[in-house]
Amino acid sequence: MNEGIDATTAAGRLQMAVLAAIAAFERDRIVERVRAGLARSRHRERLGRPRATLDATAVARTAHLSVREAARVLGVTPALIQRHRRVPL
């Protein structure tokens, strides 16, 4: 907007189209570099949060507590407690 391009003329529209194409090209290059970096990182190590594990005795010890209280006591998420408390079908 600060470039002083007159969008009502053919030359101004051409300039805007060229600038838009360059911006799209730059964005695509950034996406490619980010994806390549993530793929390289995934190849080296597991990305994300470390997996939380619980043994059956810890779950049994907190069976009398609510899901939230058990999660707080064990230092894990409530979802993990629910997953371990589910009865297999």
PDB file with one MODEL, atoms N, CA, C and O in Angstrom:
MODEL        1
ATOM      1  N   MET A   1       0.816  -1.187   0.000  1.00  0.00           N
ATOM      2  CA  MET A   1       0.000   0.000   0.000  1.00  0.00           C
ATOM      3  C   MET A   1       0.864   1.256   0.000  1.00  0.00           C
ATOM      4  O   MET A   1       0.436   2.290  -0.513  1.00  0.00           O
ATOM      5  N   ASN A   2       2.059   1.191   0.559  1.00  0.00           N
ATOM      6  CA  ASN A   2       2.927   2.359   0.640  1.00  0.00           C
ATOM      7  C   ASN A   2       3.828   2.520  -0.578  1.00  0.00           C
ATOM      8  O   ASN A   2       4.637   3.446  -0.627  1.00  0.00           O
ATOM      9  N   GLU A   3       3.700   1.634  -1.556  1.00  0.00           N
ATOM     10  CA  GLU A   3       4.564   1.672  -2.728  1.00  0.00           C
ATOM     11  C   GLU A   3       4.107   2.696  -3.762  1.00  0.00           C
ATOM     12  O   GLU A   3       4.870   3.033  -4.667  1.00  0.00           O
ATOM     13  N   GLY A   4       2.903   3.188  -3.650  1.00  0.00           N
ATOM     14  CA  GLY A   4       2.408   4.169  -4.603  1.00  0.00           C
ATOM     15  C   GLY A   4       2.067   3.561  -5.950  1.00  0.00           C
ATOM     16  O   GLY A   4       2.218   4.216  -6.982  1.00  0.00           O
ATOM     17  N   ILE A   5       1.617   2.333  -5.956  1.00  0.00           N
ATOM     18  CA  ILE A   5       1.252   1.673  -7.205  1.00  0.00           C
ATOM     19  C   ILE A   5      -0.184   2.059  -7.527  1.00  0.00           C
ATOM     20  O   ILE A   5      -1.076   1.944  -6.687  1.00  0.00           O
ATOM     21  N   ASP A   6      -0.389   2.512  -8.743  1.00  0.00           N
ATOM     22  CA  ASP A   6      -1.730   2.907  -9.192  1.00  0.00           C
ATOM     23  C   ASP A   6      -2.414   1.678  -9.785  1.00  0.00           C
ATOM     24  O   ASP A   6      -2.084   1.258 -10.894  1.00  0.00           O
ATOM     25  N   ALA A   7      -3.358   1.105  -9.055  1.00  0.00           N
ATOM     26  CA  ALA A   7      -4.012  -0.134  -9.471  1.00  0.00           C
ATOM     27  C   ALA A   7      -5.050   0.084 -10.554  1.00  0.00           C
ATOM     28  O   ALA A   7      -5.667  -0.875 -11.018  1.00  0.00           O
ATOM     29  N   THR A   8      -5.253   1.321 -10.964  1.00  0.00           N
ATOM     30  CA  THR A   8      -6.243   1.581 -12.013  1.00  0.00           C
ATOM     31  C   THR A   8      -5.622   1.508 -13.401  1.00  0.00           C
ATOM     32  O   THR A   8      -6.342   1.527 -14.399  1.00  0.00           O
ATOM     33  N   THR A   9      -4.305   1.424 -13.480  1.00  0.00           N
ATOM     34  CA  THR A   9      -3.639   1.353 -14.789  1.00  0.00           C
ATOM     35  C   THR A   9      -3.159  -0.070 -15.038  1.00  0.00           C
ATOM     36  O   THR A   9      -3.034  -0.868 -14.109  1.00  0.00           O
ATOM     37  N   ALA A  10      -2.896  -0.371 -16.287  1.00  0.00           N
ATOM     38  CA  ALA A  10      -2.400  -1.701 -16.650  1.00  0.00           C
ATOM     39  C   ALA A  10      -1.034  -1.950 -16.032  1.00  0.00           C
ATOM     40  O   ALA A  10      -0.766  -3.052 -15.553  1.00  0.00           O
ATOM     41  N   ALA A  11      -0.172  -0.952 -16.036  1.00  0.00           N
ATOM     42  CA  ALA A  11       1.167  -1.106 -15.458  1.00  0.00           C
ATOM     43  C   ALA A  11       1.079  -1.328 -13.945  1.00  0.00           C
ATOM     44  O   ALA A  11       1.844  -2.122 -13.398  1.00  0.00           O
ATOM     45  N   GLY A  12       0.179  -0.655 -13.278  1.00  0.00           N
ATOM     46  CA  GLY A  12       0.010  -0.822 -11.836  1.00  0.00           C
ATOM     47  C   GLY A  12      -0.504  -2.210 -11.496  1.00  0.00           C
ATOM     48  O   GLY A  12      -0.050  -2.833 -10.536  1.00  0.00           O
ATOM     49  N   ARG A  13      -1.456  -2.693 -12.292  1.00  0.00           N
ATOM     50  CA  ARG A  13      -1.968  -4.041 -12.057  1.00  0.00           C
ATOM     51  C   ARG A  13      -0.881  -5.079 -12.302  1.00  0.00           C
ATOM     52  O   ARG A  13      -0.802  -6.079 -11.589  1.00  0.00           O
ATOM     53  N   LEU A  14      -0.045  -4.844 -13.307  1.00  0.00           N
ATOM     54  CA  LEU A  14       1.070  -5.754 -13.581  1.00  0.00           C
ATOM     55  C   LEU A  14       2.034  -5.768 -12.396  1.00  0.00           C
ATOM     56  O   LEU A  14       2.472  -6.835 -11.966  1.00  0.00           O
ATOM     57  N   GLN A  15       2.360  -4.607 -11.875  1.00  0.00           N
ATOM     58  CA  GLN A  15       3.258  -4.535 -10.723  1.00  0.00           C
ATOM     59  C   GLN A  15       2.673  -5.285  -9.526  1.00  0.00           C
ATOM     60  O   GLN A  15       3.383  -6.016  -8.835  1.00  0.00           O
ATOM     61  N   MET A  16       1.402  -5.103  -9.292  1.00  0.00           N
ATOM     62  CA  MET A  16       0.758  -5.790  -8.174  1.00  0.00           C
ATOM     63  C   MET A  16       0.767  -7.302  -8.382  1.00  0.00           C
ATOM     64  O   MET A  16       0.993  -8.061  -7.440  1.00  0.00           O
ATOM     65  N   ALA A  17       0.523  -7.734  -9.609  1.00  0.00           N
ATOM     66  CA  ALA A  17       0.529  -9.166  -9.902  1.00  0.00           C
ATOM     67  C   ALA A  17       1.915  -9.762  -9.702  1.00  0.00           C
ATOM     68  O   ALA A  17       2.051 -10.869  -9.181  1.00  0.00           O
ATOM     69  N   VAL A  18       2.941  -9.027 -10.116  1.00  0.00           N
ATOM     70  CA  VAL A  18       4.317  -9.509  -9.944  1.00  0.00           C
ATOM     71  C   VAL A  18       4.658  -9.594  -8.459  1.00  0.00           C
ATOM     72  O   VAL A  18       5.242 -10.582  -8.013  1.00  0.00           O
ATOM     73  N   LEU A  19       4.297  -8.566  -7.693  1.00  0.00           N
ATOM     74  CA  LEU A  19       4.564  -8.584  -6.260  1.00  0.00           C
ATOM     75  C   LEU A  19       3.806  -9.726  -5.570  1.00  0.00           C
ATOM     76  O   LEU A  19       4.339 -10.372  -4.668  1.00  0.00           O
ATOM     77  N   ALA A  20       2.575  -9.970  -5.993  1.00  0.00           N
ATOM     78  CA  ALA A  20       1.787 -11.066  -5.423  1.00  0.00           C
ATOM     79  C   ALA A  20       2.425 -12.411  -5.756  1.00  0.00           C
ATOM     80  O   ALA A  20       2.464 -13.300  -4.905  1.00  0.00           O
ATOM     81  N   ALA A  21       2.926 -12.574  -6.981  1.00  0.00           N
ATOM     82  CA  ALA A  21       3.573 -13.824  -7.376  1.00  0.00           C
ATOM     83  C   ALA A  21       4.850 -14.050  -6.573  1.00  0.00           C
ATOM     84  O   ALA A  21       5.137 -15.175  -6.164  1.00  0.00           O
ATOM     85  N   ILE A  22       5.613 -12.987  -6.348  1.00  0.00           N
ATOM     86  CA  ILE A  22       6.839 -13.112  -5.559  1.00  0.00           C
ATOM     87  C   ILE A  22       6.499 -13.474  -4.117  1.00  0.00           C
ATOM     88  O   ILE A  22       7.175 -14.306  -3.511  1.00  0.00           O
ATOM     89  N   ALA A  23       5.460 -12.858  -3.567  1.00  0.00           N
ATOM     90  CA  ALA A  23       5.046 -13.173  -2.195  1.00  0.00           C
ATOM     91  C   ALA A  23       4.596 -14.629  -2.087  1.00  0.00           C
ATOM     92  O   ALA A  23       4.937 -15.308  -1.118  1.00  0.00           O
ATOM     93  N   ALA A  24       3.842 -15.113  -3.059  1.00  0.00           N
ATOM     94  CA  ALA A  24       3.391 -16.505  -3.058  1.00  0.00           C
ATOM     95  C   ALA A  24       4.582 -17.453  -3.171  1.00  0.00           C
ATOM     96  O   ALA A  24       4.621 -18.490  -2.510  1.00  0.00           O
ATOM     97  N   PHE A  25       5.556 -17.093  -4.014  1.00  0.00           N
ATOM     98  CA  PHE A  25       6.766 -17.899  -4.169  1.00  0.00           C
ATOM     99  C   PHE A  25       7.523 -17.980  -2.846  1.00  0.00           C
ATOM    100  O   PHE A  25       7.948 -19.065  -2.449  1.00  0.00           O
ATOM    101  N   GLU A  26       7.696 -16.867  -2.168  1.00  0.00           N
ATOM    102  CA  GLU A  26       8.394 -16.844  -0.888  1.00  0.00           C
ATOM    103  C   GLU A  26       7.666 -17.694   0.154  1.00  0.00           C
ATOM    104  O   GLU A  26       8.291 -18.431   0.917  1.00  0.00           O
ATOM    105  N   ARG A  27       6.342 -17.581   0.175  1.00  0.00           N
ATOM    106  CA  ARG A  27       5.563 -18.373   1.123  1.00  0.00           C
ATOM    107  C   ARG A  27       5.745 -19.863   0.851  1.00  0.00           C
ATOM    108  O   ARG A  27       5.930 -20.641   1.787  1.00  0.00           O
ATOM    109  N   ASP A  28       5.695 -20.266  -0.405  1.00  0.00           N
ATOM    110  CA  ASP A  28       5.885 -21.676  -0.760  1.00  0.00           C
ATOM    111  C   ASP A  28       7.272 -22.166  -0.360  1.00  0.00           C
ATOM    112  O   ASP A  28       7.417 -23.305   0.084  1.00  0.00           O
ATOM    113  N   ARG A  29       8.285 -21.330  -0.509  1.00  0.00           N
ATOM    114  CA  ARG A  29       9.648 -21.722  -0.127  1.00  0.00           C
ATOM    115  C   ARG A  29       9.743 -21.897   1.381  1.00  0.00           C
ATOM    116  O   ARG A  29      10.402 -22.820   1.859  1.00  0.00           O
ATOM    117  N   ILE A  30       9.088 -21.016   2.135  1.00  0.00           N
ATOM    118  CA  ILE A  30       9.086 -21.142   3.595  1.00  0.00           C
ATOM    119  C   ILE A  30       8.414 -22.451   3.999  1.00  0.00           C
ATOM    120  O   ILE A  30       8.917 -23.167   4.865  1.00  0.00           O
ATOM    121  N   VAL A  31       7.270 -22.767   3.370  1.00  0.00           N
ATOM    122  CA  VAL A  31       6.561 -24.018   3.669  1.00  0.00           C
ATOM    123  C   VAL A  31       7.465 -25.212   3.376  1.00  0.00           C
ATOM    124  O   VAL A  31       7.526 -26.148   4.173  1.00  0.00           O
ATOM    125  N   GLU A  32       8.161 -25.191   2.254  1.00  0.00           N
ATOM    126  CA  GLU A  32       9.058 -26.294   1.901  1.00  0.00           C
ATOM    127  C   GLU A  32      10.164 -26.450   2.936  1.00  0.00           C
ATOM    128  O   GLU A  32      10.476 -27.569   3.344  1.00  0.00           O
ATOM    129  N   ARG A  33      10.762 -25.339   3.366  1.00  0.00           N
ATOM    130  CA  ARG A  33      11.852 -25.408   4.339  1.00  0.00           C
ATOM    131  C   ARG A  33      11.355 -25.914   5.688  1.00  0.00           C
ATOM    132  O   ARG A  33      12.039 -26.700   6.342  1.00  0.00           O
ATOM    133  N   VAL A  34      10.175 -25.474   6.110  1.00  0.00           N
ATOM    134  CA  VAL A  34       9.631 -25.930   7.385  1.00  0.00           C
ATOM    135  C   VAL A  34       9.335 -27.427   7.323  1.00  0.00           C
ATOM    136  O   VAL A  34       9.673 -28.164   8.249  1.00  0.00           O
ATOM    137  N   ARG A  35       8.713 -27.876   6.249  1.00  0.00           N
ATOM    138  CA  ARG A  35       8.410 -29.310   6.118  1.00  0.00           C
ATOM    139  C   ARG A  35       9.676 -30.149   6.073  1.00  0.00           C
ATOM    140  O   ARG A  35       9.734 -31.222   6.674  1.00  0.00           O
ATOM    141  N   ALA A  36      10.696 -29.664   5.361  1.00  0.00           N
ATOM    142  CA  ALA A  36      11.961 -30.396   5.298  1.00  0.00           C
ATOM    143  C   ALA A  36      12.612 -30.461   6.676  1.00  0.00           C
ATOM    144  O   ALA A  36      13.158 -31.496   7.055  1.00  0.00           O
ATOM    145  N   GLY A  37      12.557 -29.366   7.425  1.00  0.00           N
ATOM    146  CA  GLY A  37      13.122 -29.350   8.770  1.00  0.00           C
ATOM    147  C   GLY A  37      12.393 -30.289   9.705  1.00  0.00           C
ATOM    148  O   GLY A  37      13.023 -30.991  10.497  1.00  0.00           O
ATOM    149  N   LEU A  38      11.069 -30.312   9.624  1.00  0.00           N
ATOM    150  CA  LEU A  38      10.291 -31.235  10.462  1.00  0.00           C
ATOM    151  C   LEU A  38      10.584 -32.688  10.106  1.00  0.00           C
ATOM    152  O   LEU A  38      10.716 -33.536  10.988  1.00  0.00           O
ATOM    153  N   ALA A  39      10.685 -32.967   8.823  1.00  0.00           N
ATOM    154  CA  ALA A  39      10.996 -34.338   8.399  1.00  0.00           C
ATOM    155  C   ALA A  39      12.378 -34.743   8.904  1.00  0.00           C
ATOM    156  O   ALA A  39      12.568 -35.871   9.360  1.00  0.00           O
ATOM    157  N   ARG A  40      13.341 -33.827   8.823  1.00  0.00           N
ATOM    158  CA  ARG A  40      14.686 -34.110   9.313  1.00  0.00           C
ATOM    159  C   ARG A  40      14.657 -34.356  10.827  1.00  0.00           C
ATOM    160  O   ARG A  40      15.326 -35.266  11.318  1.00  0.00           O
ATOM    161  N   SER A  41      13.894 -33.560  11.559  1.00  0.00           N
ATOM    162  CA  SER A  41      13.794 -33.733  13.011  1.00  0.00           C
ATOM    163  C   SER A  41      13.109 -35.042  13.366  1.00  0.00           C
ATOM    164  O   SER A  41      13.537 -35.740  14.285  1.00  0.00           O
ATOM    165  N   ARG A  42      12.039 -35.381  12.635  1.00  0.00           N
ATOM    166  CA  ARG A  42      11.335 -36.644  12.891  1.00  0.00           C
ATOM    167  C   ARG A  42      12.251 -37.832  12.660  1.00  0.00           C
ATOM    168  O   ARG A  42      12.171 -38.838  13.365  1.00  0.00           O
ATOM    169  N   HIS A  43      13.118 -37.710  11.669  1.00  0.00           N
ATOM    170  CA  HIS A  43      14.037 -38.801  11.357  1.00  0.00           C
ATOM    171  C   HIS A  43      15.040 -38.992  12.490  1.00  0.00           C
ATOM    172  O   HIS A  43      15.441 -40.118  12.782  1.00  0.00           O
ATOM    173  N   ARG A  44      15.441 -37.905  13.124  1.00  0.00           N
ATOM    174  CA  ARG A  44      16.438 -37.971  14.195  1.00  0.00           C
ATOM    175  C   ARG A  44      15.838 -38.457  15.512  1.00  0.00           C
ATOM    176  O   ARG A  44      16.433 -39.291  16.195  1.00  0.00           O
ATOM    177  N   GLU A  45      14.661 -37.940  15.873  1.00  0.00           N
ATOM    178  CA  GLU A  45      14.071 -38.279  17.161  1.00  0.00           C
ATOM    179  C   GLU A  45      12.567 -38.083  17.106  1.00  0.00           C
ATOM    180  O   GLU A  45      12.038 -37.473  16.177  1.00  0.00           O
ATOM    181  N   ARG A  46      11.893 -38.607  18.110  1.00  0.00           N
ATOM    182  CA  ARG A  46      10.441 -38.463  18.195  1.00  0.00           C
ATOM    183  C   ARG A  46      10.112 -37.044  18.621  1.00  0.00           C
ATOM    184  O   ARG A  46      10.677 -36.533  19.589  1.00  0.00           O
ATOM    185  N   LEU A  47       9.198 -36.406  17.898  1.00  0.00           N
ATOM    186  CA  LEU A  47       8.781 -35.056  18.233  1.00  0.00           C
ATOM    187  C   LEU A  47       7.592 -35.088  19.176  1.00  0.00           C
ATOM    188  O   LEU A  47       6.865 -36.080  19.227  1.00  0.00           O
ATOM    189  N   GLY A  48       7.394 -34.037  19.906  1.00  0.00           N
ATOM    190  CA  GLY A  48       6.227 -33.909  20.759  1.00  0.00           C
ATOM    191  C   GLY A  48       6.533 -34.194  22.211  1.00  0.00           C
ATOM    192  O   GLY A  48       7.683 -34.305  22.633  1.00  0.00           O
ATOM    193  N   ARG A  49       5.473 -34.304  22.935  1.00  0.00           N
ATOM    194  CA  ARG A  49       5.546 -34.512  24.372  1.00  0.00           C
ATOM    195  C   ARG A  49       5.978 -35.944  24.682  1.00  0.00           C
ATOM    196  O   ARG A  49       5.559 -36.875  23.995  1.00  0.00           O
ATOM    197  N   PRO A  50       6.803 -36.129  25.701  1.00  0.00           N
ATOM    198  CA  PRO A  50       7.189 -37.501  26.059  1.00  0.00           C
ATOM    199  C   PRO A  50       5.967 -38.310  26.494  1.00  0.00           C
ATOM    200  O   PRO A  50       5.051 -37.769  27.114  1.00  0.00           O
ATOM    201  N   ARG A  51       5.953 -39.584  26.176  1.00  0.00           N
ATOM    202  CA  ARG A  51       4.826 -40.430  26.518  1.00  0.00           C
ATOM    203  C   ARG A  51       4.782 -40.676  28.016  1.00  0.00           C
ATOM    204  O   ARG A  51       5.792 -41.007  28.637  1.00  0.00           O
ATOM    205  N   ALA A  52       3.606 -40.511  28.580  1.00  0.00           N
ATOM    206  CA  ALA A  52       3.409 -40.799  30.006  1.00  0.00           C
ATOM    207  C   ALA A  52       3.009 -42.257  30.144  1.00  0.00           C
ATOM    208  O   ALA A  52       2.190 -42.764  29.376  1.00  0.00           O
ATOM    209  N   THR A  53       3.579 -42.909  31.105  1.00  0.00           N
ATOM    210  CA  THR A  53       3.245 -44.318  31.319  1.00  0.00           C
ATOM    211  C   THR A  53       2.762 -44.512  32.751  1.00  0.00           C
ATOM    212  O   THR A  53       3.194 -43.818  33.671  1.00  0.00           O
ATOM    213  N   LEU A  54       1.884 -45.443  32.909  1.00  0.00           N
ATOM    214  CA  LEU A  54       1.353 -45.803  34.224  1.00  0.00           C
ATOM    215  C   LEU A  54       1.354 -47.317  34.336  1.00  0.00           C
ATOM    216  O   LEU A  54       1.091 -48.027  33.365  1.00  0.00           O
ATOM    217  N   ASP A  55       1.648 -47.792  35.515  1.00  0.00           N
ATOM    218  CA  ASP A  55       1.515 -49.222  35.715  1.00  0.00           C
ATOM    219  C   ASP A  55       0.173 -49.503  36.392  1.00  0.00           C
ATOM    220  O   ASP A  55      -0.470 -48.598  36.923  1.00  0.00           O
ATOM    221  N   ALA A  56      -0.225 -50.732  36.365  1.00  0.00           N
ATOM    222  CA  ALA A  56      -1.541 -51.117  36.888  1.00  0.00           C
ATOM    223  C   ALA A  56      -1.654 -50.856  38.380  1.00  0.00           C
ATOM    224  O   ALA A  56      -2.744 -50.561  38.870  1.00  0.00           O
ATOM    225  N   THR A  57      -0.551 -50.960  39.111  1.00  0.00           N
ATOM    226  CA  THR A  57      -0.623 -50.739  40.563  1.00  0.00           C
ATOM    227  C   THR A  57      -0.917 -49.277  40.886  1.00  0.00           C
ATOM    228  O   THR A  57      -1.644 -48.989  41.836  1.00  0.00           O
ATOM    229  N   ALA A  58      -0.363 -48.359  40.110  1.00  0.00           N
ATOM    230  CA  ALA A  58      -0.638 -46.934  40.347  1.00  0.00           C
ATOM    231  C   ALA A  58      -2.105 -46.627  40.090  1.00  0.00           C
ATOM    232  O   ALA A  58      -2.733 -45.881  40.841  1.00  0.00           O
ATOM    233  N   VAL A  59      -2.644 -47.202  39.030  1.00  0.00           N
ATOM    234  CA  VAL A  59      -4.055 -46.988  38.712  1.00  0.00           C
ATOM    235  C   VAL A  59      -4.928 -47.605  39.795  1.00  0.00           C
ATOM    236  O   VAL A  59      -5.921 -47.001  40.202  1.00  0.00           O
ATOM    237  N   ALA A  60      -4.583 -48.777  40.262  1.00  0.00           N
ATOM    238  CA  ALA A  60      -5.362 -49.444  41.321  1.00  0.00           C
ATOM    239  C   ALA A  60      -5.283 -48.668  42.629  1.00  0.00           C
ATOM    240  O   ALA A  60      -6.266 -48.588  43.366  1.00  0.00           O
ATOM    241  N   ARG A  61      -4.116 -48.095  42.919  1.00  0.00           N
ATOM    242  CA  ARG A  61      -3.935 -47.317  44.148  1.00  0.00           C
ATOM    243  C   ARG A  61      -4.837 -46.089  44.196  1.00  0.00           C
ATOM    244  O   ARG A  61      -5.224 -45.640  45.275  1.00  0.00           O
ATOM    245  N   THR A  62      -5.172 -45.546  43.023  1.00  0.00           N
ATOM    246  CA  THR A  62      -5.985 -44.330  42.966  1.00  0.00           C
ATOM    247  C   THR A  62      -7.407 -44.609  42.487  1.00  0.00           C
ATOM    248  O   THR A  62      -8.112 -43.688  42.076  1.00  0.00           O
ATOM    249  N   ALA A  63      -7.828 -45.852  42.535  1.00  0.00           N
ATOM    250  CA  ALA A  63      -9.158 -46.224  42.036  1.00  0.00           C
ATOM    251  C   ALA A  63     -10.273 -45.557  42.827  1.00  0.00           C
ATOM    252  O   ALA A  63     -11.343 -45.304  42.275  1.00  0.00           O
ATOM    253  N   HIS A  64     -10.054 -45.270  44.087  1.00  0.00           N
ATOM    254  CA  HIS A  64     -11.087 -44.651  44.916  1.00  0.00           C
ATOM    255  C   HIS A  64     -11.214 -43.147  44.671  1.00  0.00           C
ATOM    256  O   HIS A  64     -12.181 -42.529  45.116  1.00  0.00           O
ATOM    257  N   LEU A  65     -10.252 -42.557  43.973  1.00  0.00           N
ATOM    258  CA  LEU A  65     -10.263 -41.119  43.697  1.00  0.00           C
ATOM    259  C   LEU A  65     -10.993 -40.830  42.394  1.00  0.00           C
ATOM    260  O   LEU A  65     -11.161 -41.710  41.549  1.00  0.00           O
ATOM    261  N   SER A  66     -11.425 -39.578  42.247  1.00  0.00           N
ATOM    262  CA  SER A  66     -12.009 -39.182  40.962  1.00  0.00           C
ATOM    263  C   SER A  66     -10.901 -39.161  39.915  1.00  0.00           C
ATOM    264  O   SER A  66      -9.717 -39.219  40.246  1.00  0.00           O
ATOM    265  N   VAL A  67     -11.293 -39.079  38.671  1.00  0.00           N
ATOM    266  CA  VAL A  67     -10.314 -39.078  37.585  1.00  0.00           C
ATOM    267  C   VAL A  67      -9.369 -37.887  37.739  1.00  0.00           C
ATOM    268  O   VAL A  67      -8.154 -38.046  37.629  1.00  0.00           O
ATOM    269  N   ARG A  68      -9.908 -36.711  37.987  1.00  0.00           N
ATOM    270  CA  ARG A  68      -9.074 -35.514  38.130  1.00  0.00           C
ATOM    271  C   ARG A  68      -8.130 -35.611  39.332  1.00  0.00           C
ATOM    272  O   ARG A  68      -6.956 -35.253  39.241  1.00  0.00           O
ATOM    273  N   GLU A  69      -8.653 -36.094  40.447  1.00  0.00           N
ATOM    274  CA  GLU A  69      -7.807 -36.225  41.638  1.00  0.00           C
ATOM    275  C   GLU A  69      -6.701 -37.246  41.403  1.00  0.00           C
ATOM    276  O   GLU A  69      -5.554 -37.020  41.790  1.00  0.00           O
ATOM    277  N   ALA A  70      -7.034 -38.360  40.776  1.00  0.00           N
ATOM    278  CA  ALA A  70      -6.032 -39.385  40.485  1.00  0.00           C
ATOM    279  C   ALA A  70      -4.967 -38.831  39.542  1.00  0.00           C
ATOM    280  O   ALA A  70      -3.778 -39.098  39.717  1.00  0.00           O
ATOM    281  N   ALA A  71      -5.388 -38.071  38.555  1.00  0.00           N
ATOM    282  CA  ALA A  71      -4.432 -37.476  37.617  1.00  0.00           C
ATOM    283  C   ALA A  71      -3.497 -36.522  38.347  1.00  0.00           C
ATOM    284  O   ALA A  71      -2.295 -36.511  38.084  1.00  0.00           O
ATOM    285  N   ARG A  72      -4.033 -35.730  39.253  1.00  0.00           N
ATOM    286  CA  ARG A  72      -3.214 -34.776  40.005  1.00  0.00           C
ATOM    287  C   ARG A  72      -2.213 -35.521  40.886  1.00  0.00           C
ATOM    288  O   ARG A  72      -1.039 -35.156  40.941  1.00  0.00           O
ATOM    289  N   VAL A  73      -2.674 -36.553  41.566  1.00  0.00           N
ATOM    290  CA  VAL A  73      -1.803 -37.324  42.456  1.00  0.00           C
ATOM    291  C   VAL A  73      -0.675 -37.994  41.673  1.00  0.00           C
ATOM    292  O   VAL A  73       0.474 -37.999  42.116  1.00  0.00           O
ATOM    293  N   LEU A  74      -1.003 -38.558  40.511  1.00  0.00           N
ATOM    294  CA  LEU A  74      -0.006 -39.295  39.730  1.00  0.00           C
ATOM    295  C   LEU A  74       0.794 -38.406  38.784  1.00  0.00           C
ATOM    296  O   LEU A  74       1.786 -38.846  38.203  1.00  0.00           O
ATOM    297  N   GLY A  75       0.363 -37.152  38.631  1.00  0.00           N
ATOM    298  CA  GLY A  75       1.100 -36.227  37.770  1.00  0.00           C
ATOM    299  C   GLY A  75       0.938 -36.505  36.290  1.00  0.00           C
ATOM    300  O   GLY A  75       1.872 -36.319  35.509  1.00  0.00           O
ATOM    301  N   VAL A  76      -0.241 -36.947  35.906  1.00  0.00           N
ATOM    302  CA  VAL A  76      -0.532 -37.227  34.499  1.00  0.00           C
ATOM    303  C   VAL A  76      -1.833 -36.531  34.127  1.00  0.00           C
ATOM    304  O   VAL A  76      -2.453 -35.881  34.968  1.00  0.00           O
ATOM    305  N   THR A  77      -2.243 -36.663  32.882  1.00  0.00           N
ATOM    306  CA  THR A  77      -3.482 -36.038  32.441  1.00  0.00           C
ATOM    307  C   THR A  77      -4.680 -36.911  32.799  1.00  0.00           C
ATOM    308  O   THR A  77      -4.550 -38.128  32.926  1.00  0.00           O
ATOM    309  N   PRO A  78      -5.846 -36.290  32.962  1.00  0.00           N
ATOM    310  CA  PRO A  78      -7.052 -37.080  33.223  1.00  0.00           C
ATOM    311  C   PRO A  78      -7.354 -38.079  32.096  1.00  0.00           C
ATOM    312  O   PRO A  78      -7.874 -39.165  32.351  1.00  0.00           O
ATOM    313  N   ALA A  79      -7.034 -37.718  30.880  1.00  0.00           N
ATOM    314  CA  ALA A  79      -7.289 -38.619  29.750  1.00  0.00           C
ATOM    315  C   ALA A  79      -6.513 -39.923  29.904  1.00  0.00           C
ATOM    316  O   ALA A  79      -7.021 -40.994  29.572  1.00  0.00           O
ATOM    317  N   LEU A  80      -5.284 -39.832  30.409  1.00  0.00           N
ATOM    318  CA  LEU A  80      -4.488 -41.047  30.604  1.00  0.00           C
ATOM    319  C   LEU A  80      -5.116 -41.932  31.679  1.00  0.00           C
ATOM    320  O   LEU A  80      -5.152 -43.155  31.542  1.00  0.00           O
ATOM    321  N   ILE A  81      -5.609 -41.309  32.745  1.00  0.00           N
ATOM    322  CA  ILE A  81      -6.287 -42.083  33.798  1.00  0.00           C
ATOM    323  C   ILE A  81      -7.515 -42.775  33.229  1.00  0.00           C
ATOM    324  O   ILE A  81      -7.729 -43.959  33.486  1.00  0.00           O
ATOM    325  N   GLN A  82      -8.323 -42.055  32.461  1.00  0.00           N
ATOM    326  CA  GLN A  82      -9.525 -42.646  31.864  1.00  0.00           C
ATOM    327  C   GLN A  82      -9.168 -43.801  30.950  1.00  0.00           C
ATOM    328  O   GLN A  82      -9.841 -44.831  30.958  1.00  0.00           O
ATOM    329  N   ARG A  83      -8.112 -43.640  30.162  1.00  0.00           N
ATOM    330  CA  ARG A  83      -7.699 -44.705  29.258  1.00  0.00           C
ATOM    331  C   ARG A  83      -7.332 -45.963  30.033  1.00  0.00           C
ATOM    332  O   ARG A  83      -7.666 -47.071  29.613  1.00  0.00           O
ATOM    333  N   HIS A  84      -6.649 -45.802  31.158  1.00  0.00           N
ATOM    334  CA  HIS A  84      -6.233 -46.961  31.949  1.00  0.00           C
ATOM    335  C   HIS A  84      -7.365 -47.567  32.758  1.00  0.00           C
ATOM    336  O   HIS A  84      -7.319 -48.748  33.104  1.00  0.00           O
ATOM    337  N   ARG A  85      -8.373 -46.775  33.060  1.00  0.00           N
ATOM    338  CA  ARG A  85      -9.499 -47.297  33.848  1.00  0.00           C
ATOM    339  C   ARG A  85     -10.553 -47.993  33.001  1.00  0.00           C
ATOM    340  O   ARG A  85     -11.411 -48.689  33.544  1.00  0.00           O
ATOM    341  N   ARG A  86     -10.510 -47.826  31.702  1.00  0.00           N
ATOM    342  CA  ARG A  86     -11.512 -48.453  30.831  1.00  0.00           C
ATOM    343  C   ARG A  86     -11.449 -49.962  30.948  1.00  0.00           C
ATOM    344  O   ARG A  86     -10.378 -50.563  31.037  1.00  0.00           O
ATOM    345  N   VAL A  87     -12.612 -50.542  30.945  1.00  0.00           N
ATOM    346  CA  VAL A  87     -12.708 -51.994  30.997  1.00  0.00           C
ATOM    347  C   VAL A  87     -12.613 -52.517  29.578  1.00  0.00           C
ATOM    348  O   VAL A  87     -13.387 -52.077  28.727  1.00  0.00           O
ATOM    349  N   PRO A  88     -11.695 -53.443  29.277  1.00  0.00           N
ATOM    350  CA  PRO A  88     -11.617 -53.970  27.911  1.00  0.00           C
ATOM    351  C   PRO A  88     -12.892 -54.713  27.534  1.00  0.00           C
ATOM    352  O   PRO A  88     -13.486 -55.421  28.347  1.00  0.00           O
ATOM    353  N   LEU A  89     -13.296 -54.532  26.281  1.00  0.00           N
ATOM    354  CA  LEU A  89     -14.534 -55.181  25.797  1.00  0.00           C
ATOM    355  C   LEU A  89     -14.296 -56.594  25.369  1.00  0.00           C
ATOM    356  O   LEU A  89     -15.228 -57.275  24.940  1.00  0.00           O
TER     357      LEU A  89
ENDMDL
END
